Amino acid sequence: MKPFIAISGGGTGGHLAIAQALMQECQKANISCIYIGSTLGQDKAWFENEEGFSHRYFLCTQGVVDKKGLAKIKSLFSQLKAIFKAYKILKQHKITHLISVGGYSSAPASFASLIIRIPLYIHEQNAIKGTLNKLLTPFAKKIFGSFHDEAKNFSPTSYPVREEFFTLARRRQELKTILFLGGSQGAVAINNFALSIAPILHQKGIHIIHQSGQKDYERLKEQYAQLNIPVELFAFSSNLVEKMTQADFCISRAGASSVWEMCANALPALYIPYPYAAGNHQYYNALFFSQKHLGLLCLQDSLNPKILDKILSLPLESISASLPSYIHTNGAKEILDLILQNPHIASSTPSNS
């Protein structure tokens, strides 16, 4: 039987980027696939008009874990209705494999696949699993991820990262340009830290590139002007690979996509985990790299200008040279090959244990 794949999950850009990469690999392999996401989050913005999927479905779902009382009951009822709809969709298209990329919008199709006994495959982005993936792990055919996992059905794979992060990678030798990233929404803590060390950076001749987020852009523009410090300041960029490539060091949150994109680009970093991320997963993402001496980890509450001394004393060239050994190109193809059990599985899967 020819494979017909359903890809489910999303909510945020990190999950959706994985879904997009897998869809593109299905296209290359001439395999039909559909998408099942949610009416909430960013799913519709990403895929409502995406013709790479033969069909796109957006179910009325919402997270359950963070709800209490009546809100939790309402969310559970919403999920049950969505599971029934997902069941009908999977049956209608005679789906042979379901790939979950995580996020609450993956729940209906994942549970429906178990009812129908369609093989379930999960891509776990982070160093620790979220509640849903913990629940589904014993029932999944395979769990894919780029961090270490003790599950018996875990297969280590390279994180799917856009080709440009690899092709534009370079070995950093000296800190001449620094990049501050707070995510697409910005991060006030990182913005304030940047302002606190900007005079020292300027004094040392280090150029500053800074993504502020839309809400904090005007404040930072005014503050940098008052400090009389030239800076490449922008609210948001959809092409961060160019900004990363310009930089010799990055100060960033520790979302999975961000840390692996920097890894692919050979860009050393100070990771400042978002303290309110589910399960504190950004901390564990950052810990993976810091324990291997491939970057620095600092909690948001511990940020202070003295950390700059640690940054300046890092063996930048050694870290930059080592980072690419933990990731390789074609991560999405590697996952798809493992799912389809093709013989041409990528031969250089990085060892991240």
Backbone torsions as a table, in degrees:
resi	resn	phi	psi	omega
1	MET	NA	133.1	179.0
2	LYS	-69.4	135.6	-178.4
3	PRO	-62.5	142.6	171.5
4	PHE	-135.7	111.4	-168.5
5	ILE	-103.7	139.8	169.7
6	ALA	-110.0	131.8	175.8
7	ILE	-111.3	129.6	-176.3
8	SER	-134.6	150.5	177.4
9	GLY	121.5	175.3	-179.7
10	GLY	145.4	-131.9	-176.4
11	GLY	98.1	-52.4	179.8
12	THR	-125.2	165.5	-175.0
13	GLY	-58.8	-35.7	-178.7
14	GLY	-61.6	-47.9	178.1
15	HIS	-64.1	-42.4	-175.1
16	LEU	-69.2	-32.2	177.3
17	ALA	-64.3	-36.5	176.5
18	ILE	-66.2	-44.4	178.3
19	ALA	-58.9	-42.1	179.8
20	GLN	-64.1	-44.1	-179.7
21	ALA	-62.7	-40.4	178.9
22	LEU	-68.4	-38.8	176.8
23	MET	-61.0	-43.1	-179.5
24	GLN	-64.1	-36.0	176.8
25	GLU	-68.8	-36.6	175.5
26	CYS	-61.6	-40.9	178.1
27	GLN	-60.1	-45.8	-179.1
28	LYS	-61.5	-34.9	-178.5
29	ALA	-88.4	4.5	-179.3
30	ASN	58.2	41.4	178.5
31	ILE	-110.7	127.1	179.0
32	SER	-71.7	143.0	176.3
33	CYS	-147.5	151.6	175.8
34	ILE	-117.9	164.7	178.1
35	TYR	-121.2	135.6	175.1
36	ILE	-125.3	112.3	-179.0
37	GLY	-130.4	-152.5	-175.5
38	SER	-122.2	157.2	174.1
39	THR	-74.8	-17.2	178.6
40	LEU	-95.6	173.7	179.9
41	GLY	69.3	-156.9	-174.4
42	GLN	-97.4	5.2	-172.4
43	ASP	-55.9	-49.8	-177.1
44	LYS	-66.6	-38.4	180.0
45	ALA	-61.1	-35.6	-179.5
46	TRP	-79.0	-44.3	-163.8
47	PHE	-122.4	0.3	-176.7
48	GLU	-57.6	-35.6	-178.7
49	ASN	-113.1	19.8	-178.2
50	GLU	-81.3	109.1	-176.2
51	GLU	-79.6	-5.2	175.8
52	GLY	-67.2	-21.6	173.2
53	PHE	-96.2	134.7	179.1
54	SER	-67.3	-32.7	175.9
55	HIS	-143.8	149.6	-179.6
56	ARG	-131.4	130.6	-178.8
57	TYR	-126.9	136.1	179.4
58	PHE	-125.1	107.7	-175.0
59	LEU	-93.5	155.0	179.8
60	CYS	-81.8	94.3	-179.1
61	THR	-132.7	161.7	174.3
62	GLN	-154.5	161.8	-179.5
63	GLY	-63.5	149.6	-179.7
64	VAL	-109.5	-36.2	-170.9
65	VAL	-56.6	-41.7	-174.5
66	ASP	-88.6	7.8	-178.7
67	LYS	-97.3	158.3	177.8
68	LYS	-136.5	154.7	173.4
69	GLY	59.2	-133.5	-177.8
70	LEU	-62.8	-34.3	179.5
71	ALA	-62.5	-37.0	178.7
72	LYS	-67.8	-42.5	178.9
73	ILE	-62.3	-43.1	179.0
74	LYS	-62.1	-42.2	179.4
75	SER	-65.0	-41.0	178.5
76	LEU	-63.1	-42.3	178.7
77	PHE	-63.2	-40.8	177.8
78	SER	-61.1	-41.8	179.4
79	GLN	-66.0	-39.9	179.5
80	LEU	-62.4	-42.7	177.2
81	LYS	-62.6	-41.1	-179.1
82	ALA	-68.0	-35.3	177.2
83	ILE	-61.8	-42.1	178.9
84	PHE	-62.7	-42.1	178.3
85	LYS	-65.5	-42.8	179.1
86	ALA	-62.9	-38.6	177.1
87	TYR	-56.0	-47.8	-179.0
88	LYS	-65.7	-38.5	179.6
89	ILE	-64.3	-46.5	-179.2
90	LEU	-63.3	-40.0	177.8
91	LYS	-65.9	-44.9	-177.4
92	GLN	-57.7	-42.8	-175.7
93	HIS	-92.1	-0.9	-179.3
94	LYS	53.4	50.9	-178.0
95	ILE	-64.5	136.4	-179.3
96	THR	-101.2	-25.3	-180.0
97	HIS	-143.0	139.2	173.4
98	LEU	-116.3	128.0	176.5
99	ILE	-111.9	120.4	175.6
100	SER	-99.3	129.4	177.3
101	VAL	-102.3	9.8	174.9
102	GLY	90.0	176.3	-174.6
103	GLY	88.8	155.1	-175.6
104	TYR	-59.9	-26.0	-177.9
105	SER	-72.6	-6.7	177.3
106	SER	-87.2	-12.4	-173.3
107	ALA	-61.6	-51.6	-175.7
108	PRO	-56.9	-49.8	-178.4
109	ALA	-67.1	-35.9	-179.9
110	SER	-63.5	-48.5	179.5
111	PHE	-67.1	-37.8	178.2
112	ALA	-62.7	-38.1	-179.9
113	SER	-64.0	-35.0	179.0
114	LEU	-68.7	-36.9	178.7
115	ILE	-64.5	-42.9	-178.1
116	ILE	-81.5	-14.8	-176.0
117	ARG	69.4	38.6	169.5
118	ILE	-85.2	132.5	179.7
119	PRO	-55.5	128.7	-179.3
120	LEU	-104.7	128.8	176.3
121	TYR	-120.7	137.1	-176.1
122	ILE	-121.5	132.9	168.6
123	HIS	-102.7	117.0	177.4
124	GLU	-98.6	117.0	-176.9
125	GLN	-71.9	-39.7	-164.5
126	ASN	-99.5	171.4	-178.4
127	ALA	-72.3	-22.6	172.8
128	ILE	-129.2	146.8	-176.5
129	LYS	-75.8	148.8	170.0
130	GLY	-78.4	172.8	-176.3
131	THR	-57.6	-45.7	-177.6
132	LEU	-63.3	-46.3	-178.6
133	ASN	-67.3	-33.1	174.3
134	LYS	-60.8	-42.8	-179.0
135	LEU	-66.0	-38.9	-174.6
136	LEU	-85.6	-19.9	-173.9
137	THR	-50.5	-47.2	-178.1
138	PRO	-63.1	-20.0	-175.3
139	PHE	-101.4	-6.9	-177.2
140	ALA	-81.6	146.4	175.7
141	LYS	-67.1	-44.7	178.6
142	LYS	-148.2	147.5	170.0
143	ILE	-113.5	126.1	177.6
144	PHE	-107.7	144.1	177.5
145	GLY	-173.3	166.6	-176.7
146	SER	-107.5	-6.7	172.6
147	PHE	-101.6	165.2	-178.6
148	HIS	-70.2	144.4	179.7
149	ASP	-146.1	136.5	-177.3
150	GLU	-84.0	-9.8	-176.1
151	ALA	-60.3	140.4	-178.4
152	LYS	-64.8	-28.7	-178.1
153	ASN	-95.5	19.8	-179.6
154	PHE	-86.4	134.4	173.9
155	SER	-123.2	117.0	178.6
156	PRO	-68.5	131.4	178.3
157	THR	-136.9	158.2	176.6
158	SER	-72.3	143.7	-179.4
159	TYR	-69.7	130.8	178.4
160	PRO	-67.0	110.0	-178.9
161	VAL	-126.3	142.0	-179.9
162	ARG	-57.2	143.4	-175.5
163	GLU	-54.8	-34.5	-175.6
164	GLU	-60.8	-31.2	179.9
165	PHE	-64.7	-30.7	177.2
166	PHE	-80.6	-47.9	-174.1
167	THR	-66.9	-28.5	-179.8
168	LEU	-96.0	4.8	-179.9
169	ALA	-65.4	147.5	175.7
170	ARG	-148.2	154.4	178.9
171	ARG	-81.6	120.5	179.2
172	ARG	-81.1	137.8	-178.0
173	GLN	-120.4	-28.3	-175.9
174	GLU	-148.5	143.2	-178.3
175	LEU	-82.2	96.8	177.7
176	LYS	-109.5	-26.5	-179.0
177	THR	-137.2	133.5	-180.0
178	ILE	-120.2	141.4	-177.8
179	LEU	-117.6	129.3	175.1
180	PHE	-106.5	123.7	-179.9
181	LEU	-127.0	124.3	176.8
182	GLY	-112.7	18.4	-174.4
183	GLY	84.7	174.3	-175.9
184	SER	-63.1	-27.2	179.8
185	GLN	-92.3	-3.8	-176.9
186	GLY	80.3	173.8	177.6
187	ALA	-150.1	115.1	-175.8
188	VAL	-59.2	-40.0	-178.9
189	ALA	-61.8	-43.6	178.4
190	ILE	-68.9	-39.1	178.3
191	ASN	-60.7	-44.7	180.0
192	ASN	-67.6	-37.0	177.0
193	PHE	-63.7	-41.5	178.1
194	ALA	-59.0	-45.0	179.3
195	LEU	-63.2	-36.1	-176.7
196	SER	-69.4	-30.1	-178.8
197	ILE	-105.4	-3.9	-178.5
198	ALA	-56.1	-43.6	179.6
199	PRO	-59.8	-38.1	179.8
200	ILE	-69.6	-43.0	178.2
201	LEU	-59.9	-44.5	179.8
202	HIS	-62.3	-42.1	179.6
203	GLN	-61.6	-34.2	-178.9
204	LYS	-87.6	1.9	177.6
205	GLY	76.8	23.3	179.9
206	ILE	-93.0	122.7	-178.6
207	HIS	-74.7	142.0	-177.4
208	ILE	-110.8	127.8	169.1
209	ILE	-115.8	131.7	-170.5
210	HIS	-142.2	118.6	170.5
211	GLN	-92.9	114.3	-171.0
212	SER	-93.0	-24.0	-166.2
213	GLY	86.4	149.7	-174.2
214	GLN	-62.1	-42.1	-173.1
215	LYS	-66.5	-30.9	-174.2
216	ASP	-103.2	3.1	-172.9
217	TYR	-61.4	-50.5	-176.1
218	GLU	-63.9	-40.2	178.8
219	ARG	-61.5	-45.9	-178.7
220	LEU	-67.8	-38.1	177.9
221	LYS	-58.0	-43.5	179.5
222	GLU	-68.0	-42.2	-178.1
223	GLN	-65.2	-43.9	178.5
224	TYR	-64.3	-36.5	178.1
225	ALA	-64.2	-41.8	178.7
226	GLN	-64.8	-34.4	177.6
227	LEU	-77.8	-11.0	-178.2
228	ASN	57.8	44.6	-179.1
229	ILE	-116.0	122.4	177.0
230	PRO	-69.3	135.2	-177.4
231	VAL	-149.5	145.5	173.1
232	GLU	-91.7	90.8	-173.8
233	LEU	-103.2	133.7	176.7
234	PHE	-147.5	151.6	-178.3
235	ALA	-75.4	-44.8	-177.2
236	PHE	-159.4	146.3	175.5
237	SER	-134.9	133.9	176.8
238	SER	-85.7	-1.9	-179.0
239	ASN	-127.0	64.3	-176.5
240	LEU	-67.9	-19.0	-178.2
241	VAL	-59.0	-36.8	178.3
242	GLU	-66.5	-40.9	179.3
243	LYS	-65.7	-42.9	178.7
244	MET	-62.1	-42.1	-176.8
245	THR	-65.2	-32.0	176.9
246	GLN	-68.6	-29.7	-171.1
247	ALA	-84.3	154.3	174.1
248	ASP	-104.1	-15.1	179.1
249	PHE	-156.3	148.1	-177.8
250	CYS	-129.1	142.4	172.4
251	ILE	-115.5	116.6	-163.9
252	SER	-148.5	160.5	164.1
253	ARG	-64.7	177.9	-174.4
254	ALA	-125.4	41.3	171.1
255	GLY	-64.2	151.6	-174.1
256	ALA	-57.0	-47.8	-178.9
257	SER	-59.9	-43.2	-177.9
258	SER	-62.6	-48.2	-175.7
259	VAL	-66.2	-35.3	-179.7
260	TRP	-79.0	-30.0	174.0
261	GLU	-65.3	-42.1	177.1
262	MET	-65.9	-37.2	177.3
263	CYS	-61.0	-47.6	179.6
264	ALA	-62.4	-31.9	-177.8
265	ASN	-88.2	0.6	-179.2
266	ALA	61.3	34.4	-176.4
267	LEU	-102.6	109.8	177.2
268	PRO	-65.3	154.7	-174.2
269	ALA	-150.3	157.9	163.5
270	LEU	-101.7	118.6	-178.1
271	TYR	-95.7	126.7	177.3
272	ILE	-118.5	93.3	-174.2
273	PRO	-61.0	140.7	173.3
274	TYR	-67.8	116.9	-170.1
275	PRO	-68.6	-16.0	-176.7
276	TYR	-106.2	13.2	177.0
277	ALA	-66.2	145.5	-177.5
278	ALA	-54.3	126.7	178.6
279	GLY	65.0	14.1	-177.4
280	ASN	55.4	35.8	-172.9
281	HIS	-64.7	-28.8	-180.0
282	GLN	-65.4	-32.8	177.2
283	TYR	-60.6	-45.6	-177.6
284	TYR	-71.6	-31.4	172.8
285	ASN	-60.4	-47.3	-178.9
286	ALA	-67.1	-37.4	-178.7
287	LEU	-61.3	-36.6	178.3
288	PHE	-54.1	-46.2	-178.0
289	PHE	-78.2	-39.9	-177.1
290	SER	-68.1	-35.1	179.1
291	GLN	-67.7	-23.1	177.4
292	LYS	-93.5	8.7	-179.0
293	HIS	58.1	38.0	179.3
294	LEU	-108.7	14.8	-180.0
295	GLY	166.1	176.2	179.4
296	LEU	-109.0	147.3	176.3
297	LEU	-120.5	129.0	177.0
298	CYS	-139.2	127.9	176.0
299	LEU	-70.5	149.1	-176.1
300	GLN	-56.3	-40.1	-178.3
301	ASP	-69.4	-16.3	-177.6
302	SER	-99.3	2.8	-179.2
303	LEU	-62.7	128.3	173.9
304	ASN	-158.4	159.9	-175.1
305	PRO	-58.4	-21.8	-179.1
306	LYS	-64.4	-21.3	179.7
307	ILE	-62.9	-24.6	179.0
308	LEU	-59.3	-33.9	178.1
309	ASP	-60.7	-40.1	178.5
310	LYS	-66.4	-40.0	179.2
311	ILE	-61.6	-46.0	-176.3
312	LEU	-69.0	-20.9	-178.9
313	SER	-95.5	0.9	-179.6
314	LEU	-67.6	144.2	173.0
315	PRO	-77.2	78.9	-169.8
316	LEU	-55.5	-47.0	-176.0
317	GLU	-65.3	-40.0	-179.9
318	SER	-64.6	-43.9	179.0
319	ILE	-64.4	-46.1	-178.7
320	SER	-61.2	-36.5	179.6
321	ALA	-71.6	-30.0	-175.7
322	SER	-84.8	-32.0	-173.8
323	LEU	-53.7	-46.7	-176.0
324	PRO	-63.1	-15.7	-179.9
325	SER	-73.3	-8.7	-179.3
326	TYR	-98.6	4.0	-179.0
327	ILE	-154.1	150.0	174.5
328	HIS	-139.2	169.2	-178.9
329	THR	-70.8	169.6	174.8
330	ASN	65.4	35.5	178.5
331	GLY	-61.4	-41.1	-179.9
332	ALA	-67.1	-39.0	178.5
333	LYS	-64.6	-39.4	178.8
334	GLU	-60.3	-43.9	179.0
335	ILE	-63.2	-47.5	-178.7
336	LEU	-63.3	-40.2	178.3
337	ASP	-61.9	-41.6	179.4
338	LEU	-65.4	-38.5	178.3
339	ILE	-63.9	-43.7	-177.1
340	LEU	-87.3	-3.5	179.4
341	GLN	57.6	41.2	175.4
342	ASN	-75.3	151.3	-178.4
343	PRO	-74.2	-17.3	-173.9
344	HIS	-96.1	46.9	176.8
345	ILE	-66.2	143.6	-178.8
346	ALA	-52.0	135.3	-171.4
347	SER	-91.2	-5.5	-173.7
348	SER	-124.4	46.7	178.7
349	THR	-59.6	126.2	-178.4
350	PRO	-66.5	143.6	177.1
351	SER	-91.1	109.7	-174.2
352	ASN	-109.7	18.4	-179.0
353	SER	-79.5	NA	NA
